[in-house]
Amino acid sequence: MPQFHLHIHCDGEVIQDHEGGEFADLRSAVREAVRSVRSLVSGDVLSGVLHLDLSIDVCDDGEQSLQMVLFEDAIITRGGEGRIG
């Protein structure tokens, strides 16, 4: 199975996924990136601040960027800003 790396781009820095993971294809790796975004964002929600200006770069084993997954594209938002807290 092909190896893919999901590198997180955060505030001008890159958190490298050195280990990577095996996925059937690019589509499967992108689905995992979306799941990862949603998992990371869930912690943000608990802290009261939602950071949607981050992204995950899906790269092949040769570190070639194949697809960028933007946090803002992985989450549907409704409503306005919070009024409490």
Biopython code that builds the backbone (N, CA, C, O; Angstrom):
import numpy as np
from Bio.PDB.StructureBuilder import StructureBuilder

atoms = [
    (1, "MET", "N", (0.833, -1.176, 0.000)),
    (1, "MET", "CA", (0.000, 0.000, 0.000)),
    (1, "MET", "C", (0.882, 1.244, 0.000)),
    (1, "MET", "O", (1.958, 1.252, 0.597)),
    (2, "PRO", "N", (0.420, 2.288, -0.670)),
    (2, "PRO", "CA", (1.213, 3.528, -0.706)),
    (2, "PRO", "C", (1.295, 4.200, 0.664)),
    (2, "PRO", "O", (0.376, 4.107, 1.478)),
    (3, "GLN", "N", (2.400, 4.867, 0.891)),
    (3, "GLN", "CA", (2.650, 5.595, 2.130)),
    (3, "GLN", "C", (2.372, 7.081, 1.880)),
    (3, "GLN", "O", (2.798, 7.640, 0.869)),
    (4, "PHE", "N", (1.651, 7.712, 2.814)),
    (4, "PHE", "CA", (1.358, 9.136, 2.736)),
    (4, "PHE", "C", (1.719, 9.783, 4.065)),
    (4, "PHE", "O", (1.700, 9.131, 5.109)),
    (5, "HIS", "N", (2.051, 11.079, 4.018)),
    (5, "HIS", "CA", (2.374, 11.854, 5.203)),
    (5, "HIS", "C", (1.402, 13.020, 5.282)),
    (5, "HIS", "O", (1.095, 13.654, 4.272)),
    (6, "LEU", "N", (0.915, 13.300, 6.502)),
    (6, "LEU", "CA", (-0.051, 14.368, 6.718)),
    (6, "LEU", "C", (0.620, 15.440, 7.576)),
    (6, "LEU", "O", (0.623, 15.355, 8.804)),
    (7, "HIS", "N", (1.192, 16.455, 6.911)),
    (7, "HIS", "CA", (1.922, 17.520, 7.597)),
    (7, "HIS", "C", (0.958, 18.656, 7.941)),
    (7, "HIS", "O", (0.213, 19.128, 7.082)),
    (8, "ILE", "N", (0.977, 19.086, 9.190)),
    (8, "ILE", "CA", (0.088, 20.158, 9.643)),
    (8, "ILE", "C", (0.794, 21.504, 9.504)),
    (8, "ILE", "O", (1.909, 21.681, 9.996)),
    (9, "HIS", "N", (0.142, 22.447, 8.833)),
    (9, "HIS", "CA", (0.655, 23.810, 8.683)),
    (9, "HIS", "C", (-0.069, 24.690, 9.697)),
    (9, "HIS", "O", (-1.291, 24.833, 9.646)),
    (10, "CYS", "N", (0.705, 25.289, 10.631)),
    (10, "CYS", "CA", (0.134, 26.026, 11.755)),
    (10, "CYS", "C", (0.968, 27.276, 12.030)),
    (10, "CYS", "O", (2.138, 27.176, 12.397)),
    (11, "ASP", "N", (0.369, 28.444, 11.854)),
    (11, "ASP", "CA", (1.039, 29.710, 12.184)),
    (11, "ASP", "C", (2.423, 29.825, 11.561)),
    (11, "ASP", "O", (3.370, 30.223, 12.239)),
    (12, "GLY", "N", (2.557, 29.488, 10.296)),
    (12, "GLY", "CA", (3.825, 29.613, 9.593)),
    (12, "GLY", "C", (4.810, 28.488, 9.861)),
    (12, "GLY", "O", (5.906, 28.482, 9.302)),
    (13, "GLU", "N", (4.439, 27.541, 10.703)),
    (13, "GLU", "CA", (5.302, 26.400, 10.994)),
    (13, "GLU", "C", (4.677, 25.129, 10.435)),
    (13, "GLU", "O", (3.472, 25.072, 10.189)),
    (14, "VAL", "N", (5.503, 24.121, 10.241)),
    (14, "VAL", "CA", (5.016, 22.833, 9.761)),
    (14, "VAL", "C", (5.334, 21.774, 10.804)),
    (14, "VAL", "O", (6.482, 21.606, 11.214)),
    (15, "ILE", "N", (4.293, 21.063, 11.226)),
    (15, "ILE", "CA", (4.468, 19.931, 12.124)),
    (15, "ILE", "C", (4.553, 18.699, 11.232)),
    (15, "ILE", "O", (3.551, 18.256, 10.670)),
    (16, "GLN", "N", (5.748, 18.155, 11.109)),
    (16, "GLN", "CA", (6.029, 17.061, 10.184)),
    (16, "GLN", "C", (5.443, 15.734, 10.678)),
    (16, "GLN", "O", (5.537, 15.399, 11.859)),
    (17, "ASP", "N", (4.856, 15.008, 9.776)),
    (17, "ASP", "CA", (4.406, 13.642, 10.037)),
    (17, "ASP", "C", (5.507, 12.726, 9.506)),
    (17, "ASP", "O", (5.441, 12.253, 8.372)),
    (18, "HIS", "N", (6.506, 12.484, 10.330)),
    (18, "HIS", "CA", (7.665, 11.702, 9.892)),
    (18, "HIS", "C", (7.316, 10.229, 9.660)),
    (18, "HIS", "O", (7.868, 9.583, 8.769)),
    (19, "GLU", "N", (6.408, 9.718, 10.458)),
    (19, "GLU", "CA", (6.054, 8.299, 10.370)),
    (19, "GLU", "C", (5.171, 8.001, 9.157)),
    (19, "GLU", "O", (5.380, 7.012, 8.455)),
    (20, "GLY", "N", (4.193, 8.858, 8.921)),
    (20, "GLY", "CA", (3.265, 8.633, 7.812)),
    (20, "GLY", "C", (2.346, 7.456, 8.086)),
    (20, "GLY", "O", (2.325, 6.901, 9.184)),
    (21, "GLY", "N", (1.607, 7.098, 7.088)),
    (21, "GLY", "CA", (0.689, 5.976, 7.206)),
    (21, "GLY", "C", (0.401, 5.380, 5.851)),
    (21, "GLY", "O", (0.571, 6.035, 4.822)),
    (22, "GLU", "N", (-0.034, 4.143, 5.853)),
    (22, "GLU", "CA", (-0.380, 3.464, 4.603)),
    (22, "GLU", "C", (-1.868, 3.625, 4.335)),
    (22, "GLU", "O", (-2.703, 3.367, 5.202)),
    (23, "PHE", "N", (-2.181, 4.054, 3.128)),
    (23, "PHE", "CA", (-3.558, 4.228, 2.683)),
    (23, "PHE", "C", (-3.688, 3.621, 1.293)),
    (23, "PHE", "O", (-2.724, 3.570, 0.529)),
    (24, "ALA", "N", (-4.872, 3.171, 0.986)),
    (24, "ALA", "CA", (-5.117, 2.522, -0.305)),
    (24, "ALA", "C", (-4.804, 3.450, -1.478)),
    (24, "ALA", "O", (-4.296, 3.016, -2.512)),
    (25, "ASP", "N", (-5.120, 4.740, -1.297)),
    (25, "ASP", "CA", (-4.927, 5.711, -2.374)),
    (25, "ASP", "C", (-4.992, 7.115, -1.798)),
    (25, "ASP", "O", (-5.204, 7.296, -0.599)),
    (26, "LEU", "N", (-4.809, 8.106, -2.659)),
    (26, "LEU", "CA", (-4.832, 9.495, -2.232)),
    (26, "LEU", "C", (-6.175, 9.851, -1.604)),
    (26, "LEU", "O", (-6.215, 10.550, -0.592)),
    (27, "ARG", "N", (-7.242, 9.395, -2.175)),
    (27, "ARG", "CA", (-8.577, 9.700, -1.652)),
    (27, "ARG", "C", (-8.718, 9.238, -0.194)),
    (27, "ARG", "O", (-9.284, 9.951, 0.634)),
    (28, "SER", "N", (-8.212, 8.068, 0.105)),
    (28, "SER", "CA", (-8.252, 7.545, 1.481)),
    (28, "SER", "C", (-7.393, 8.387, 2.411)),
    (28, "SER", "O", (-7.777, 8.637, 3.553)),
    (29, "ALA", "N", (-6.241, 8.822, 1.937)),
    (29, "ALA", "CA", (-5.359, 9.666, 2.748)),
    (29, "ALA", "C", (-6.018, 11.019, 3.026)),
    (29, "ALA", "O", (-5.906, 11.549, 4.132)),
    (30, "VAL", "N", (-6.702, 11.575, 2.031)),
    (30, "VAL", "CA", (-7.402, 12.850, 2.214)),
    (30, "VAL", "C", (-8.542, 12.686, 3.214)),
    (30, "VAL", "O", (-8.757, 13.562, 4.051)),
    (31, "ARG", "N", (-9.272, 11.580, 3.137)),
    (31, "ARG", "CA", (-10.340, 11.324, 4.124)),
    (31, "ARG", "C", (-9.763, 11.285, 5.537)),
    (31, "ARG", "O", (-10.375, 11.806, 6.469)),
    (32, "GLU", "N", (-8.611, 10.682, 5.700)),
    (32, "GLU", "CA", (-7.968, 10.638, 7.009)),
    (32, "GLU", "C", (-7.542, 12.043, 7.445)),
    (32, "GLU", "O", (-7.653, 12.383, 8.623)),
    (33, "ALA", "N", (-7.066, 12.844, 6.522)),
    (33, "ALA", "CA", (-6.704, 14.231, 6.848)),
    (33, "ALA", "C", (-7.930, 15.000, 7.336)),
    (33, "ALA", "O", (-7.831, 15.761, 8.299)),
    (34, "VAL", "N", (-9.076, 14.817, 6.693)),
    (34, "VAL", "CA", (-10.316, 15.480, 7.119)),
    (34, "VAL", "C", (-10.710, 15.002, 8.516)),
    (34, "VAL", "O", (-11.106, 15.811, 9.355)),
    (35, "ARG", "N", (-10.608, 13.705, 8.773)),
    (35, "ARG", "CA", (-10.899, 13.177, 10.122)),
    (35, "ARG", "C", (-9.948, 13.785, 11.156)),
    (35, "ARG", "O", (-10.357, 14.109, 12.271)),
    (36, "SER", "N", (-8.693, 13.934, 10.782)),
    (36, "SER", "CA", (-7.708, 14.527, 11.688)),
    (36, "SER", "C", (-8.042, 15.981, 11.992)),
    (36, "SER", "O", (-7.951, 16.420, 13.138)),
    (37, "VAL", "N", (-8.428, 16.723, 10.959)),
    (37, "VAL", "CA", (-8.839, 18.120, 11.163)),
    (37, "VAL", "C", (-9.972, 18.179, 12.167)),
    (37, "VAL", "O", (-9.924, 18.960, 13.117)),
    (38, "ARG", "N", (-10.985, 17.364, 11.965)),
    (38, "ARG", "CA", (-12.160, 17.399, 12.834)),
    (38, "ARG", "C", (-11.802, 17.011, 14.267)),
    (38, "ARG", "O", (-12.355, 17.566, 15.217)),
    (39, "SER", "N", (-10.897, 16.078, 14.424)),
    (39, "SER", "CA", (-10.453, 15.686, 15.756)),
    (39, "SER", "C", (-9.700, 16.831, 16.435)),
    (39, "SER", "O", (-9.936, 17.125, 17.606)),
    (40, "LEU", "N", (-8.799, 17.471, 15.701)),
    (40, "LEU", "CA", (-8.036, 18.588, 16.259)),
    (40, "LEU", "C", (-8.947, 19.764, 16.616)),
    (40, "LEU", "O", (-8.772, 20.401, 17.655)),
    (41, "VAL", "N", (-9.908, 20.041, 15.757)),
    (41, "VAL", "CA", (-10.819, 21.158, 15.976)),
    (41, "VAL", "C", (-11.706, 20.914, 17.191)),
    (41, "VAL", "O", (-12.098, 21.866, 17.866)),
    (42, "SER", "N", (-12.026, 19.667, 17.477)),
    (42, "SER", "CA", (-12.882, 19.383, 18.627)),
    (42, "SER", "C", (-12.234, 19.874, 19.925)),
    (42, "SER", "O", (-12.929, 20.347, 20.824)),
    (43, "GLY", "N", (-10.925, 19.766, 20.022)),
    (43, "GLY", "CA", (-10.221, 20.295, 21.189)),
    (43, "GLY", "C", (-10.279, 21.812, 21.240)),
    (43, "GLY", "O", (-10.404, 22.391, 22.320)),
    (44, "ASP", "N", (-10.192, 22.464, 20.083)),
    (44, "ASP", "CA", (-10.317, 23.919, 20.025)),
    (44, "ASP", "C", (-11.682, 24.365, 20.533)),
    (44, "ASP", "O", (-11.783, 25.339, 21.279)),
    (45, "VAL", "N", (-12.718, 23.662, 20.134)),
    (45, "VAL", "CA", (-14.076, 24.017, 20.545)),
    (45, "VAL", "C", (-14.188, 23.970, 22.059)),
    (45, "VAL", "O", (-14.797, 24.856, 22.658)),
    (46, "LEU", "N", (-13.613, 22.954, 22.689)),
    (46, "LEU", "CA", (-13.661, 22.847, 24.145)),
    (46, "LEU", "C", (-12.945, 24.008, 24.826)),
    (46, "LEU", "O", (-13.313, 24.396, 25.935)),
    (47, "SER", "N", (-11.927, 24.566, 24.174)),
    (47, "SER", "CA", (-11.208, 25.702, 24.762)),
    (47, "SER", "C", (-11.882, 27.030, 24.446)),
    (47, "SER", "O", (-11.498, 28.063, 24.993)),
    (48, "GLY", "N", (-12.886, 27.014, 23.568)),
    (48, "GLY", "CA", (-13.631, 28.229, 23.245)),
    (48, "GLY", "C", (-13.078, 29.024, 22.082)),
    (48, "GLY", "O", (-13.605, 30.090, 21.764)),
    (49, "VAL", "N", (-12.024, 28.531, 21.435)),
    (49, "VAL", "CA", (-11.424, 29.234, 20.296)),
    (49, "VAL", "C", (-11.274, 28.251, 19.144)),
    (49, "VAL", "O", (-10.683, 27.182, 19.298)),
    (50, "LEU", "N", (-11.809, 28.617, 18.004)),
    (50, "LEU", "CA", (-11.768, 27.728, 16.850)),
    (50, "LEU", "C", (-10.796, 28.282, 15.812)),
    (50, "LEU", "O", (-11.012, 29.364, 15.266)),
    (51, "HIS", "N", (-9.734, 27.543, 15.547)),
    (51, "HIS", "CA", (-8.712, 27.960, 14.574)),
    (51, "HIS", "C", (-8.976, 27.248, 13.244)),
    (51, "HIS", "O", (-8.751, 26.044, 13.118)),
    (52, "LEU", "N", (-9.450, 28.000, 12.266)),
    (52, "LEU", "CA", (-9.741, 27.402, 10.959)),
    (52, "LEU", "C", (-8.754, 27.859, 9.889)),
    (52, "LEU", "O", (-8.943, 27.563, 8.709)),
    (53, "ASP", "N", (-7.708, 28.575, 10.286)),
    (53, "ASP", "CA", (-6.730, 29.077, 9.322)),
    (53, "ASP", "C", (-5.522, 28.144, 9.179)),
    (53, "ASP", "O", (-4.463, 28.565, 8.715)),
    (54, "LEU", "N", (-5.682, 26.887, 9.575)),
    (54, "LEU", "CA", (-4.623, 25.887, 9.476)),
    (54, "LEU", "C", (-4.907, 24.946, 8.311)),
    (54, "LEU", "O", (-5.975, 25.006, 7.701)),
    (55, "SER", "N", (-3.953, 24.082, 8.008)),
    (55, "SER", "CA", (-4.158, 23.122, 6.917)),
    (55, "SER", "C", (-3.308, 21.881, 7.143)),
    (55, "SER", "O", (-2.364, 21.880, 7.934)),
    (56, "ILE", "N", (-3.671, 20.832, 6.427)),
    (56, "ILE", "CA", (-2.886, 19.600, 6.409)),
    (56, "ILE", "C", (-2.478, 19.343, 4.964)),
    (56, "ILE", "O", (-3.318, 19.304, 4.065)),
    (57, "ASP", "N", (-1.190, 19.170, 4.758)),
    (57, "ASP", "CA", (-0.638, 18.888, 3.430)),
    (57, "ASP", "C", (-0.466, 17.379, 3.304)),
    (57, "ASP", "O", (0.314, 16.776, 4.042)),
    (58, "VAL", "N", (-1.179, 16.781, 2.387)),
    (58, "VAL", "CA", (-1.069, 15.342, 2.134)),
    (58, "VAL", "C", (0.047, 15.147, 1.103)),
    (58, "VAL", "O", (-0.047, 15.609, -0.034)),
    (59, "CYS", "N", (1.107, 14.449, 1.533)),
    (59, "CYS", "CA", (2.281, 14.242, 0.674)),
    (59, "CYS", "C", (2.504, 12.756, 0.449)),
    (59, "CYS", "O", (2.127, 11.923, 1.273)),
    (60, "ASP", "N", (3.126, 12.439, -0.683)),
    (60, "ASP", "CA", (3.492, 11.048, -0.927)),
    (60, "ASP", "C", (4.774, 10.724, -0.177)),
    (60, "ASP", "O", (5.319, 11.586, 0.513)),
    (61, "ASP", "N", (5.256, 9.516, -0.298)),
    (61, "ASP", "CA", (6.436, 9.080, 0.443)),
    (61, "ASP", "C", (7.692, 9.828, 0.012)),
    (61, "ASP", "O", (8.683, 9.856, 0.742)),
    (62, "GLY", "N", (7.652, 10.430, -1.171)),
    (62, "GLY", "CA", (8.778, 11.244, -1.639)),
    (62, "GLY", "C", (8.650, 12.695, -1.225)),
    (62, "GLY", "O", (9.416, 13.545, -1.678)),
    (63, "GLU", "N", (7.668, 12.986, -0.350)),
    (63, "GLU", "CA", (7.398, 14.325, 0.188)),
    (63, "GLU", "C", (6.870, 15.308, -0.857)),
    (63, "GLU", "O", (6.964, 16.520, -0.666)),
    (64, "GLN", "N", (6.323, 14.803, -1.947)),
    (64, "GLN", "CA", (5.679, 15.680, -2.925)),
    (64, "GLN", "C", (4.258, 15.973, -2.446)),
    (64, "GLN", "O", (3.491, 15.063, -2.134)),
    (65, "SER", "N", (3.929, 17.258, -2.394)),
    (65, "SER", "CA", (2.589, 17.670, -1.975)),
    (65, "SER", "C", (1.573, 17.227, -3.026)),
    (65, "SER", "O", (1.728, 17.513, -4.214)),
    (66, "LEU", "N", (0.528, 16.523, -2.573)),
    (66, "LEU", "CA", (-0.494, 16.018, -3.483)),
    (66, "LEU", "C", (-1.819, 16.758, -3.339)),
    (66, "LEU", "O", (-2.524, 16.984, -4.323)),
    (67, "GLN", "N", (-2.152, 17.135, -2.096)),
    (67, "GLN", "CA", (-3.395, 17.860, -1.871)),
    (67, "GLN", "C", (-3.340, 18.541, -0.506)),
    (67, "GLN", "O", (-2.877, 17.961, 0.476)),
    (68, "MET", "N", (-3.820, 19.775, -0.466)),
    (68, "MET", "CA", (-3.890, 20.539, 0.769)),
    (68, "MET", "C", (-5.326, 20.463, 1.282)),
    (68, "MET", "O", (-6.274, 20.703, 0.535)),
    (69, "VAL", "N", (-5.475, 20.132, 2.550)),
    (69, "VAL", "CA", (-6.794, 20.086, 3.195)),
    (69, "VAL", "C", (-6.852, 21.262, 4.169)),
    (69, "VAL", "O", (-6.159, 21.268, 5.186)),
    (70, "LEU", "N", (-7.676, 22.245, 3.855)),
    (70, "LEU", "CA", (-7.837, 23.416, 4.702)),
    (70, "LEU", "C", (-8.812, 23.100, 5.825)),
    (70, "LEU", "O", (-9.850, 22.479, 5.595)),
    (71, "PHE", "N", (-8.482, 23.523, 7.036)),
    (71, "PHE", "CA", (-9.383, 23.290, 8.160)),
    (71, "PHE", "C", (-10.754, 23.880, 7.862)),
    (71, "PHE", "O", (-11.775, 23.256, 8.152)),
    (72, "GLU", "N", (-10.785, 25.077, 7.285)),
    (72, "GLU", "CA", (-12.066, 25.748, 7.017)),
    (72, "GLU", "C", (-12.925, 24.979, 6.024)),
    (72, "GLU", "O", (-14.144, 25.149, 6.012)),
    (73, "ASP", "N", (-12.323, 24.141, 5.194)),
    (73, "ASP", "CA", (-13.094, 23.339, 4.233)),
    (73, "ASP", "C", (-13.612, 22.046, 4.845)),
    (73, "ASP", "O", (-14.525, 21.426, 4.301)),
    (74, "ALA", "N", (-13.038, 21.634, 5.971)),
    (74, "ALA", "CA", (-13.418, 20.364, 6.598)),
    (74, "ALA", "C", (-14.518, 20.536, 7.644)),
    (74, "ALA", "O", (-15.046, 19.557, 8.170)),
    (75, "ILE", "N", (-14.856, 21.795, 7.939)),
    (75, "ILE", "CA", (-15.832, 22.095, 8.986)),
    (75, "ILE", "C", (-16.922, 22.993, 8.412)),
    (75, "ILE", "O", (-16.623, 23.983, 7.745)),
    (76, "ILE", "N", (-18.162, 22.658, 8.663)),
    (76, "ILE", "CA", (-19.276, 23.518, 8.288)),
    (76, "ILE", "C", (-19.577, 24.401, 9.492)),
    (76, "ILE", "O", (-19.791, 23.897, 10.595)),
    (77, "THR", "N", (-19.593, 25.704, 9.289)),
    (77, "THR", "CA", (-19.886, 26.616, 10.385)),
    (77, "THR", "C", (-21.217, 27.301, 10.130)),
    (77, "THR", "O", (-21.597, 27.567, 8.990)),
    (78, "ARG", "N", (-21.907, 27.576, 11.215)),
    (78, "ARG", "CA", (-23.194, 28.278, 11.154)),
    (78, "ARG", "C", (-23.236, 29.294, 12.270)),
    (78, "ARG", "O", (-22.607, 29.110, 13.312)),
    (79, "GLY", "N", (-23.967, 30.352, 12.059)),
    (79, "GLY", "CA", (-24.127, 31.335, 13.120)),
    (79, "GLY", "C", (-22.990, 32.320, 13.178)),
    (79, "GLY", "O", (-22.139, 32.374, 12.291)),
    (80, "GLY", "N", (-22.991, 33.102, 14.244)),
    (80, "GLY", "CA", (-21.989, 34.149, 14.400)),
    (80, "GLY", "C", (-21.050, 33.877, 15.536)),
    (80, "GLY", "O", (-20.891, 32.742, 15.986)),
    (81, "GLU", "N", (-20.423, 34.952, 15.996)),
    (81, "GLU", "CA", (-19.445, 34.850, 17.080)),
    (81, "GLU", "C", (-20.146, 34.568, 18.405)),
    (81, "GLU", "O", (-21.295, 34.957, 18.614)),
    (82, "GLY", "N", (-19.441, 33.897, 19.275)),
    (82, "GLY", "CA", (-19.971, 33.622, 20.608)),
    (82, "GLY", "C", (-20.158, 34.918, 21.381)),
    (82, "GLY", "O", (-19.427, 35.882, 21.154)),
    (83, "ARG", "N", (-21.093, 34.955, 22.261)),
    (83, "ARG", "CA", (-21.401, 36.166, 23.034)),
    (83, "ARG", "C", (-21.090, 36.000, 24.522)),
    (83, "ARG", "O", (-21.202, 36.954, 25.292)),
    (84, "ILE", "N", (-20.703, 34.794, 24.924)),
    (84, "ILE", "CA", (-20.449, 34.521, 26.336)),
    (84, "ILE", "C", (-19.016, 34.028, 26.484)),
    (84, "ILE", "O", (-18.553, 33.220, 25.679)),
    (85, "GLY", "N", (-18.321, 34.501, 27.492)),
    (85, "GLY", "CA", (-17.017, 33.971, 27.836)),
    (85, "GLY", "C", (-15.896, 34.563, 27.133)),
    (85, "GLY", "O", (-14.750, 34.176, 27.361)),
]
sb = StructureBuilder()
sb.init_structure("model")
sb.init_model(0)
sb.init_chain("A")
sb.init_seg("    ")
for serial, (resi, resn, name, xyz) in enumerate(atoms, 1):
    if name == "N":
        sb.init_residue(resn, " ", resi, " ")
    sb.init_atom(name, np.array(xyz, "f"), 0.0, 1.0, " ", f" {name:<3s}", serial, name[0])
structure = sb.get_structure()
